Amino acid sequence: MNAWDEDEQDDWDDGDEDDLDAETFDDDEPTVPCPYCRRPIHEDAQRCPHCEQYISEEDRPAEPKPWWLVAGVVVCVLVVLWWVVG
């Protein structure tokens, strides 16, 4: 390993994750701890940039309906149509 490799390695990983958080946010922007990973996030953030969890249920996108529920509704509609037509 030459001197350039040692300098480059020191620049990339100093083993302190808190320095990254301190550089990410300005002192003027209010931060709060994420309720899941406890790392600082912007006060108005909808989603944590670190653990990618949504902060509140209102911000979480709607999940798709389960396939069995959709299939059940389709079967019920077909039964009703068969009863009305037949």
MITIZA-225733 format. One record per residue: residue in one letter; x, y, z of N, C-alpha, C, O, CB in turn. Coordinates in steps of 0.02 Angstrom, whole numbers. Atoms other than C-alpha are relative to their C-alpha. Glycine has a CB too. Layout:
N
[A, [X, Y, Z], [X, Y, Z], [X, Y, Z], [X, Y, Z], [X, Y, Z]]
...
END
This chain:
86
[M, [43, -58, 0], [0, 0, 0], [45, 62, 0], [90, 68, 42], [-49, 0, 61]]
[N, [-41, -60, 2], [75, 167, -49], [-33, 57, 38], [-88, 49, 64], [13, 20, -73]]
[A, [24, -57, -40], [51, 337, 33], [-67, 26, -27], [-109, 49, 11], [52, 56, 0]]
[W, [62, -24, 29], [-87, 385, -91], [-59, -43, 22], [-112, -17, 39], [4, 2, -76]]
[D, [53, 46, -22], [-190, 230, -46], [-19, 12, 72], [-78, 9, 89], [22, -72, -10]]
[E, [15, -12, -71], [-175, 266, 140], [-39, 65, 8], [-87, 67, 48], [65, 3, 40]]
[D, [37, -63, -4], [-232, 447, 116], [-71, -8, -25], [-118, 17, 6], [36, 55, -39]]
[E, [66, 11, 28], [-377, 392, 8], [-44, -40, 48], [-103, -24, 56], [4, -35, -68]]
[Q, [38, 40, -47], [-432, 261, 134], [-21, 41, 61], [-76, 33, 85], [42, -60, 21]]
[D, [17, -42, -57], [-426, 388, 275], [-57, 47, -17], [-100, 62, 25], [61, 39, 23]]
[D, [53, -46, 21], [-537, 506, 175], [-67, -35, -6], [-119, -4, 9], [19, 32, -66]]
[W, [63, 36, 12], [-668, 373, 137], [-32, -26, 63], [-93, -22, 70], [12, -57, -47]]
[D, [31, 32, -57], [-693, 288, 304], [39, 19, 63], [95, -5, 75], [-3, -76, -8]]
[D, [-32, -16, -63], [-654, 365, 471], [-36, -35, 57], [-18, -25, 116], [3, 75, 11]]
[G, [34, 39, -50], [-776, 251, 563], [-50, 39, 43], [-76, 11, 92], [49, -31, 43]]
[D, [45, -41, -41], [-884, 393, 631], [-61, 18, -42], [-56, 62, -85], [36, 63, 27]]
[E, [60, -14, 38], [-1063, 394, 564], [-32, 66, 19], [-68, 96, -21], [-49, -56, 10]]
[D, [30, -63, -22], [-1113, 547, 666], [24, 59, -41], [-12, 108, -49], [14, 11, 73]]
[D, [-25, -55, 41], [-1002, 658, 558], [-41, 7, -63], [-52, 63, -86], [74, -12, -19]]
[L, [41, -2, 61], [-1108, 612, 406], [-65, 36, 14], [-88, 76, -26], [-13, -71, -26]]
[D, [62, -33, -17], [-1267, 666, 494], [11, 75, 12], [-32, 115, -6], [-30, -32, 61]]
[A, [-14, -71, -13], [-1188, 829, 550], [10, 39, -65], [-9, 97, -69], [61, 7, 45]]
[E, [-12, -34, 63], [-1136, 870, 372], [-63, 2, -42], [-71, 47, -84], [55, -35, -39]]
[T, [60, 5, 41], [-1305, 821, 298], [-48, 57, 14], [-80, 82, -32], [-35, -66, 11]]
[F, [48, -51, -19], [-1408, 950, 393], [34, 65, 19], [87, 65, 51], [-44, -25, 56]]
[D, [-25, -65, -21], [-1381, 1135, 414], [-23, 13, 72], [-70, -18, 96], [-25, 57, -48]]
[D, [19, -17, -69], [-1390, 1212, 588], [-67, 35, 2], [-101, 34, 54], [54, 43, 32]]
[D, [63, -39, 1], [-1540, 1318, 534], [-61, -45, -7], [-116, -24, 12], [2, 50, -56]]
[E, [57, 43, 13], [-1651, 1170, 488], [-15, -43, 62], [29, -78, 87], [13, -45, -61]]
[P, [17, 39, -59], [-1745, 1090, 634], [-3, -75, -16], [-31, -95, -68], [-67, 23, 30]]
[T, [1, 72, 10], [-1722, 903, 651], [-31, -34, 62], [-30, -7, 117], [71, -28, -13]]
[V, [27, 42, -53], [-1806, 768, 755], [26, -71, -10], [45, -88, -66], [-80, 2, 1]]
[P, [-22, 69, 10], [-1756, 587, 786], [-53, -41, -35], [-113, -34, -21], [20, -32, 67]]
[C, [45, 47, 34], [-1834, 456, 673], [-28, -48, 53], [10, -73, 95], [37, -39, -57]]
[P, [28, 45, -50], [-1955, 350, 776], [22, -73, -8], [12, -113, 37], [-76, 3, -2]]
[Y, [-21, 69, 12], [-1882, 191, 699], [75, -9, 11], [95, -55, 47], [-18, -20, -71]]
[C, [-73, 10, -5], [-1693, 214, 683], [34, 51, 45], [94, 45, 58], [31, 3, -69]]
[R, [-25, -51, -46], [-1670, 367, 797], [53, 46, -30], [86, 82, 7], [27, -32, 61]]
[R, [-47, -47, 32], [-1560, 459, 670], [-36, 65, -15], [-97, 64, -24], [31, -31, -65]]
[P, [34, -64, 11], [-1595, 644, 642], [-28, 6, -71], [5, -11, -120], [48, 58, 13]]
[I, [32, -13, 65], [-1717, 687, 502], [-31, 69, 3], [-39, 97, 57], [-55, -55, -16]]
[H, [33, -65, 2], [-1798, 848, 445], [-67, -4, 35], [-100, -56, 33], [-8, 25, -73]]
[E, [62, -1, -39], [-1945, 898, 550], [-62, -13, -44], [-110, -44, -20], [-8, 67, 35]]
[D, [58, 8, 44], [-2064, 899, 400], [7, -60, -47], [-33, -66, -94], [-9, 63, -41]]
[A, [-10, 57, 44], [-1999, 738, 320], [-58, -48, 4], [-85, -61, 57], [66, -36, 17]]
[Q, [52, 51, 2], [-2128, 612, 263], [29, -69, 9], [-5, -115, 32], [-39, 5, -65]]
[R, [-33, 66, 0], [-2002, 470, 254], [72, 9, 24], [104, 58, 5], [-3, -34, -70]]
[C, [-69, -3, -24], [-1836, 436, 342], [47, -17, -57], [39, -70, -88], [11, -47, 61]]
[P, [-47, 15, 54], [-1692, 445, 217], [49, -56, 19], [83, -82, -25], [39, 62, -19]]
[H, [-48, 51, -22], [-1591, 321, 321], [-31, -70, -1], [-4, -116, -32], [25, 16, 70]]
[C, [31, 66, -4], [-1710, 176, 359], [-59, -7, -49], [-86, -62, -57], [-25, -14, 71]]
[E, [53, -3, 52], [-1841, 226, 225], [-69, -20, 26], [-110, -44, -12], [19, -45, -56]]
[Q, [66, 12, -29], [-1988, 204, 344], [-41, 65, -4], [-14, 119, 4], [5, -25, 74]]
[Y, [43, -59, -1], [-2138, 321, 329], [-11, 20, 73], [-18, -22, 117], [-68, -15, -35]]
[I, [4, -26, -68], [-2154, 432, 482], [-71, -8, 28], [-79, -23, 87], [21, 74, 2]]
[S, [69, 8, -23], [-2345, 427, 492], [-39, -43, -49], [-20, -51, -106], [-34, 68, 10]]
[E, [43, 42, 42], [-2483, 316, 425], [-31, 41, -57], [-45, 14, -111], [-56, -32, 42]]
[E, [29, -42, 52], [-2554, 464, 327], [47, 9, -60], [23, 17, -116], [-18, 69, 28]]
[D, [-49, -9, 54], [-2394, 479, 225], [12, -65, -39], [36, -63, -96], [66, 25, 29]]
[R, [-11, 66, 32], [-2387, 292, 185], [-47, -8, -59], [-107, 5, -53], [-10, -57, 52]]
[P, [45, 11, 57], [-2453, 251, 11], [-47, -58, 12], [-32, -104, 51], [41, -12, -64]]
[A, [50, 53, -8], [-2607, 143, -1], [27, -66, -29], [57, -67, -82], [-66, 19, -33]]
[E, [-22, 65, 23], [-2570, -42, -16], [-51, -28, -49], [-111, -14, -42], [12, -48, 59]]
[P, [48, 29, 48], [-2647, -138, -162], [-45, -51, 35], [-25, -82, 85], [37, -33, -59]]
[K, [47, 48, -28], [-2799, -245, -125], [26, -71, -12], [57, -84, -63], [-71, 9, -31]]
[P, [-22, 69, 9], [-2763, -431, -99], [-37, -32, -59], [-95, -16, -71], [-11, -41, 64]]
[W, [29, 31, 60], [-2796, -539, -252], [-63, -40, 17], [-109, -43, -23], [51, -45, -34]]
[W, [57, 41, -18], [-2918, -650, -158], [-62, 42, 12], [-118, 18, 0], [15, -42, 62]]
[L, [57, -45, -10], [-3028, -501, -114], [-29, 20, -67], [-90, 21, -76], [21, 62, 41]]
[V, [23, -19, 68], [-3037, -445, -296], [-34, -59, -33], [-87, -50, -64], [60, 24, -43]]
[A, [30, 60, 29], [-3073, -624, -352], [-68, -13, 31], [-115, -33, -4], [46, -60, 8]]
[G, [64, 11, -34], [-3212, -639, -222], [-54, 48, -24], [-111, 28, -33], [8, 7, 75]]
[V, [48, -50, 25], [-3296, -479, -281], [-22, -18, -70], [-81, -14, -86], [31, 71, 1]]
[V, [17, 19, 69], [-3288, -537, -462], [-47, -60, 0], [-96, -60, -38], [64, -16, -40]]
[V, [43, 59, -4], [-3365, -705, -417], [-70, 20, 24], [-120, -4, -4], [30, -53, 48]]
[C, [66, -23, -24], [-3505, -619, -319], [-39, 37, -55], [-99, 26, -62], [9, 46, 61]]
[V, [33, -36, 54], [-3544, -504, -466], [-24, -49, -53], [-79, -41, -79], [48, 52, -32]]
[L, [21, 50, 50], [-3548, -653, -586], [-60, -40, 25], [-105, -55, -15], [58, -47, -16]]
[V, [57, 37, -28], [-3667, -748, -470], [-63, 43, -3], [-116, 18, -22], [15, -21, 73]]
[V, [58, -45, 2], [-3783, -597, -457], [-24, 7, -73], [-85, 5, -86], [17, 69, 30]]
[L, [20, -7, 70], [-3781, -574, -647], [-33, -65, -25], [-82, -62, -62], [61, 17, -45]]
[W, [29, 64, 21], [-3817, -760, -674], [-70, -8, 28], [-115, -33, -5], [46, -58, 23]]
[W, [66, 5, -32], [-3962, -750, -551], [-51, 47, -33], [-108, 28, -44], [6, 16, 75]]
[V, [46, -50, 31], [-4036, -592, -631], [-18, -21, -71], [-76, -17, -91], [32, 71, -1]]
[V, [11, 17, 70], [-4017, -653, -811], [-37, -67, -6], [-80, -76, -49], [67, -3, -39]]
[G, [26, 68, 5], [-4063, -836, -779], [-66, -9, 30], [-93, -64, 29], [44, -48, 30]]
END
